[in-house]
Amino acid sequence: MSIRHGLLALLERGPRYGSQLRTEFESRTGATWPLNVGQVYTTLNRLERDGMVAQSGEDAAGHALYAITDDGRTELRTWFEKPVDRTSPARDELAIKLAMAVGAPSVDIRDVIQSQRRHTVKAMQDYTRLKAQALAAFESGGARERDDVAWLLVLEQLIFQTEAEARWLDHCESRLIRLSATAPTAQADPGTAAAPRAPDAAGTPTTGAPGAR
C-alpha cells in the first residue's frame, strides 16, 4: 500500500493538515488500513523533502496545512497510470507458513489449513455483511457518494481475496492428499511417507526416496 500516493491524492483536492488527512484516508478505505498521526506526518515530511508537497500556512485553528506541488501532481499522475507491479509479489505470511509446515516435525499441515480456512470463511462472511450494509445505505440514500463508493470497492476486493484464499486452501488440502496417496514409503521409517518435492522436468512429483518416480 502506498501511503504517500494516497496522501497526495487527498491533497490534490486542496490543502490539508495531518489529522485531517488521516481521517479522510481511513474514511475513503473504511479504516481497512488504519494510520496513526505520526505515520502521516513522517510521510508528509518525506514528501516535502522530495518537493512533492509544501507547507501552506495554517487554518483558523492553527493547524499547519500542506499542499501538493506540481512535482507531486506529476508523481500522482504517474502512479495512477502505471499498473501495480506483480512481478515481485509481497511476502504472503500464509503461503510462507504452509511452505514451512510441509515436513515440519510435530506439525500437522491439515490442522494448519483447517484452522486458517475457518478464519478465512469467517472474514469472508464479515466482509459480505459489511457489503450488504453499504449497498443498503446506497439504496436508502444515506451513503456519501465518494467515500462510500471507495469503501464498497475496497470491500469487494477483500471479498474476492478471501474467496480466492479459501479456494487455494481447498486446493492445498487436495494436493497434499493426492501426493500422500502416491508417495512411496521411506525406507528409514516404514511408518512415514516420504515428503513430496517439486515436480521434475516431466511434471511428475518426486519424493524424498532416491530415484523414486
Buried (B, 14 or more C-beta within 10 A) or exposed (E): EEBBBBBBBBBEEEBBBBEBBBBBBBBBBBEBEEBEEEEBBEBBEEBBEEEBBBEBEEEEEEBBBBBBBEBBBEBBEEBEEEEEEEEEEEEEEBEEBBEEBBEEEEEEBBEBBEEBBEEBBEBBEBBBEBBEEBBEBEEEEEBEEEBBBBBBBBBBEBBEBBBEBBEBBEEBBEEBEEBEEEBEEBEEEEEEBBBBBEEEEEEEBBBBBEEBE
